[in-house]
Amino acid sequence: MIKTKVYNNVKTSPNFKRDEIKIFKYYGVKDDPLNPGKVQMPFMVIAPNKDRVYDPEVDDYVDIAAIKNLGLEGKPEFHTIQFTKQQSGRLLLKGNVARDREIFQFLTLSNYNASNPNRDTSVQPLFELVNPKVQAEKARKTRSLKRDAMNVAAELSGAEVREFISSLGKDEKRDLSVLRDELETLAEKNPNQFIKLSKNTNKTYQANIKRALDKKIISFDRESNTFSWTSTGETIVQVPRSSKLGHLEGFTNFVLSNKNGASIYQEIVKLLK
């Protein structure tokens, strides 16, 4: 038989002081670039008012519900919980309002709450608790990471910039200021990815393979995913299509793992000179 725990008593539920205000927001809500001050989300989203969650106190799963009151014959009536576009996807709850305390208690424990550390992660999150401290720490961490990435980009030499760009499969022969702008834009928009790519020890391999392709020393057939010598048409290697960074990563893996890979790479380097 399923145990039932109804969190309508503030003394036995997640802490919500009477002088506090809590805010939940629709998960993933974004600003509308075409309408300043507006957000992108459905006109209204009604959140589930019943759920089944794990309760560590009893080491078992229990049913919870946002119960407003008990009607005829003890039949429960439930709160309606909604996030609206008009309110920018935010639901403001006041600790001195009984209804708000009840809804807060339920939402905090719900599996649909992305900020619930004990949630069932197989459930698609629908909302999250706005935590100014956590948001500030996250923003500062992101800002610090972006600053680190921008510093790395700024300190690259001209030769390193061209190698970096070539390793990404892009044209390195363009003006250096254009290439630096591309890398700095990547560092600014996706600092995690930029730093990861900057630490890639295989950049030189990938850059030289791209240069060999540009000079037609080797050729790549996308239909068969095969590299070959341009002068003879002899196949060098067929790389797997699952390579995350595409054919350049596939050839690099061949160079590093195949017994003939190193000698073929050295021959390519000689022809590049």
C-alpha positions as CSV (number, residue, x, y, z in Angstrom):
1,M,0.0,0.0,0.0
2,I,1.4,3.4,-0.9
3,K,2.1,5.7,2.0
4,T,0.8,9.2,1.8
5,K,2.3,12.3,3.2
6,V,0.5,15.6,2.8
7,Y,2.8,18.6,3.4
8,N,0.2,21.1,4.5
9,N,1.8,21.7,7.9
10,V,4.6,24.2,7.8
11,K,6.2,22.7,11.0
12,T,6.8,19.4,9.3
13,S,7.7,20.6,5.8
14,P,10.5,22.5,4.0
15,N,11.3,25.6,5.9
16,F,9.5,28.8,4.7
17,K,9.5,31.6,7.3
18,R,6.5,33.9,7.5
19,D,8.6,37.0,6.6
20,E,10.1,35.4,3.5
21,I,9.2,35.5,-0.2
22,K,10.0,32.6,-2.4
23,I,10.0,32.6,-6.2
24,F,9.7,29.6,-8.5
25,K,10.1,30.1,-12.3
26,Y,9.2,28.1,-15.3
27,Y,12.2,25.9,-16.2
28,G,14.2,27.1,-19.2
29,V,12.3,30.3,-19.7
30,K,14.2,32.7,-22.0
31,D,14.0,36.3,-22.8
32,D,12.2,37.1,-26.1
33,P,14.8,38.8,-28.3
34,L,12.1,40.4,-30.4
35,N,10.1,41.8,-27.5
36,P,12.3,43.4,-24.8
37,G,11.0,42.7,-21.3
38,K,9.0,39.7,-22.5
39,V,9.8,36.0,-22.3
40,Q,9.5,33.0,-24.6
41,M,7.2,30.3,-23.1
42,P,3.6,29.1,-23.4
43,F,0.8,31.5,-22.4
44,M,0.1,29.3,-19.4
45,V,1.6,26.1,-17.9
46,I,-0.3,24.2,-15.2
47,A,2.0,22.3,-13.0
48,P,1.0,18.9,-11.5
49,N,-0.4,19.2,-8.0
50,K,0.2,15.5,-7.1
51,D,3.4,13.5,-7.2
52,R,5.2,10.5,-5.8
53,V,8.6,11.2,-4.3
54,Y,11.2,9.4,-2.2
55,D,11.2,10.3,1.5
56,P,14.5,9.7,3.1
57,E,12.9,9.9,6.6
58,V,11.0,6.7,6.0
59,D,13.3,5.3,3.3
60,D,10.3,4.7,1.0
61,Y,8.2,6.4,-1.7
62,V,5.3,8.5,-0.7
63,D,2.5,10.4,-2.4
64,I,2.4,14.1,-1.9
65,A,-0.3,16.6,-2.9
66,A,-1.0,20.3,-2.8
67,I,-4.2,20.0,-1.0
68,K,-6.3,23.1,-0.5
69,N,-9.0,21.6,1.7
70,L,-11.1,18.4,2.2
71,G,-14.6,18.5,0.7
72,L,-17.6,16.2,1.1
73,E,-16.8,12.8,2.6
74,G,-13.2,13.9,3.0
75,K,-12.6,14.1,-0.7
76,P,-9.5,16.4,-1.2
77,E,-9.6,19.6,-3.3
78,F,-6.2,20.6,-4.8
79,H,-4.5,23.9,-5.4
80,T,-4.1,25.0,-9.0
81,I,-0.5,25.8,-9.7
82,Q,0.2,27.8,-12.8
83,F,3.1,29.6,-14.4
84,T,2.0,32.3,-16.9
85,K,3.7,34.3,-19.6
86,Q,2.1,37.4,-18.2
87,Q,4.2,36.9,-15.0
88,S,7.3,36.1,-17.0
89,G,7.0,32.5,-15.9
90,R,7.5,33.4,-12.2
91,L,5.3,32.3,-9.3
92,L,5.8,34.5,-6.2
93,L,4.9,32.9,-2.9
94,K,4.6,34.7,0.5
95,G,5.4,33.1,3.8
96,N,2.6,34.9,5.6
97,V,0.0,33.4,3.3
98,A,-1.2,29.9,4.2
99,R,-2.0,29.0,0.6
100,D,1.4,30.0,-0.6
101,R,3.1,28.0,2.2
102,E,1.2,24.9,1.1
103,I,2.1,25.3,-2.5
104,F,5.8,26.1,-1.6
105,Q,6.0,22.9,0.4
106,F,4.7,20.8,-2.4
107,L,6.8,22.4,-5.2
108,T,10.0,22.1,-3.1
109,L,9.5,18.3,-2.8
110,S,8.2,17.7,-6.3
111,N,10.2,15.7,-8.9
112,Y,9.3,18.5,-11.4
113,N,11.5,20.9,-9.4
114,A,14.9,21.1,-11.1
115,S,16.4,22.5,-7.9
116,N,15.3,19.6,-5.8
117,P,18.5,17.5,-5.1
118,N,16.4,14.4,-4.3
119,R,14.3,14.5,-7.4
120,D,13.8,11.6,-9.8
121,T,16.0,12.7,-12.7
122,S,14.0,10.7,-15.2
123,V,11.2,13.2,-14.7
124,Q,11.4,16.2,-17.1
125,P,11.8,19.4,-14.9
126,L,9.1,21.9,-15.2
127,F,10.1,24.7,-12.8
128,E,12.9,25.7,-10.4
129,L,13.4,27.6,-7.2
130,V,15.0,31.0,-7.7
131,N,18.0,31.1,-5.3
132,P,19.8,34.5,-5.5
133,K,22.9,33.2,-3.8
134,V,23.2,30.2,-6.0
135,Q,22.5,32.3,-9.1
136,A,25.1,34.8,-8.0
137,E,27.7,32.1,-7.5
138,K,26.9,30.5,-10.8
139,A,27.1,33.9,-12.6
140,R,30.5,34.7,-11.0
141,K,31.8,31.2,-11.9
142,T,30.6,31.7,-15.5
143,R,32.2,35.2,-15.6
144,S,35.5,33.9,-14.3
145,L,35.5,31.0,-16.8
146,K,34.8,33.5,-19.6
147,R,37.6,35.7,-18.4
148,D,40.0,32.8,-18.3
149,A,39.0,31.7,-21.9
150,M,39.4,35.3,-23.2
151,N,42.9,35.6,-21.6
152,V,43.9,32.3,-23.3
153,A,42.7,33.5,-26.6
154,A,44.4,36.9,-26.3
155,E,47.8,35.2,-25.4
156,L,47.9,32.9,-28.5
157,S,50.7,33.8,-30.9
158,G,49.9,34.3,-34.6
159,A,51.1,30.8,-35.5
160,E,49.1,29.3,-32.6
161,V,45.9,31.1,-33.8
162,R,46.4,29.8,-37.3
163,E,47.0,26.2,-36.1
164,F,44.0,26.4,-33.8
165,I,41.7,27.6,-36.6
166,S,43.1,24.9,-39.0
167,S,42.5,22.2,-36.4
168,L,38.9,23.2,-36.4
169,G,38.7,22.5,-40.1
170,K,38.5,26.2,-41.0
171,D,40.5,28.4,-43.4
172,E,43.6,29.6,-41.7
173,K,44.8,31.8,-44.6
174,R,42.5,34.6,-43.8
175,D,43.6,37.8,-42.1
176,L,44.9,37.2,-38.6
177,S,42.6,39.7,-37.1
178,V,39.6,37.8,-38.5
179,L,40.9,34.6,-37.1
180,R,41.5,36.1,-33.7
181,D,38.0,37.5,-33.7
182,E,36.6,34.0,-34.4
183,L,38.5,32.5,-31.5
184,E,37.7,35.3,-29.1
185,T,34.0,35.0,-30.1
186,L,34.1,31.3,-29.3
187,A,35.9,32.0,-26.0
188,E,33.2,34.5,-25.1
189,K,30.1,32.5,-26.1
190,N,31.3,29.1,-25.1
191,P,34.3,29.3,-22.7
192,N,34.0,25.7,-21.6
193,Q,34.3,24.4,-25.2
194,F,37.1,26.9,-26.0
195,I,39.2,25.9,-23.1
196,K,38.7,22.2,-23.8
197,L,39.8,22.8,-27.5
198,S,42.7,24.9,-26.4
199,K,44.0,22.1,-24.3
200,N,43.6,19.5,-27.1
201,T,47.1,18.0,-27.6
202,N,46.1,16.8,-31.0
203,K,45.6,20.3,-32.5
204,T,48.9,20.1,-34.4
205,Y,47.9,16.8,-36.0
206,Q,44.5,18.1,-37.0
207,A,45.9,21.3,-38.3
208,N,48.5,19.6,-40.5
209,I,45.9,17.2,-41.9
210,K,43.7,20.2,-42.8
211,R,46.7,21.8,-44.5
212,A,47.5,18.7,-46.5
213,L,43.9,18.6,-47.7
214,D,44.1,22.3,-48.7
215,K,47.3,21.6,-50.7
216,K,45.7,18.5,-52.2
217,I,48.4,16.3,-50.8
218,I,45.7,14.0,-49.6
219,S,42.0,13.9,-50.5
220,F,38.9,13.1,-48.5
221,D,35.8,11.5,-50.0
222,R,32.8,12.4,-47.7
223,E,30.5,9.7,-49.3
224,S,32.8,6.9,-48.2
225,N,34.6,8.8,-45.4
226,T,37.9,7.8,-46.9
227,F,41.3,9.5,-47.1
228,S,43.5,8.8,-50.0
229,W,46.8,10.1,-51.6
230,T,45.8,12.7,-54.2
231,S,48.6,11.8,-56.6
232,T,47.9,8.1,-56.8
233,G,44.3,7.7,-55.6
234,E,45.6,5.0,-53.2
235,T,43.4,4.7,-50.1
236,I,45.1,5.7,-46.8
237,V,42.3,5.0,-44.3
238,Q,38.5,4.9,-44.0
239,V,37.5,6.7,-40.8
240,P,34.3,6.1,-38.7
241,R,31.5,8.5,-39.2
242,S,30.9,8.7,-35.4
243,S,34.0,10.9,-34.9
244,K,32.8,13.8,-32.8
245,L,35.1,16.3,-34.5
246,G,34.6,14.7,-37.9
247,H,37.1,13.5,-40.4
248,L,40.1,15.4,-38.9
249,E,39.7,13.6,-35.6
250,G,39.2,10.3,-37.4
251,F,42.5,10.7,-39.3
252,T,44.3,11.8,-36.1
253,N,43.1,8.7,-34.3
254,F,44.4,6.6,-37.2
255,V,47.8,8.3,-36.9
256,L,48.0,7.7,-33.1
257,S,46.7,4.2,-33.0
258,N,47.7,2.4,-36.3
259,K,51.2,1.0,-36.8
260,N,51.5,2.7,-40.1
261,G,49.8,5.9,-39.0
262,A,53.0,7.6,-37.7
263,S,55.0,7.0,-40.8
264,I,52.1,8.2,-43.1
265,Y,51.8,11.4,-41.0
266,Q,55.5,12.1,-41.2
267,E,55.4,11.7,-44.9
268,I,52.5,14.3,-45.0
269,V,54.5,16.7,-42.9
270,K,57.5,16.4,-45.2
271,L,55.3,17.2,-48.2
272,L,53.9,20.2,-46.5
273,K,57.4,21.8,-46.2
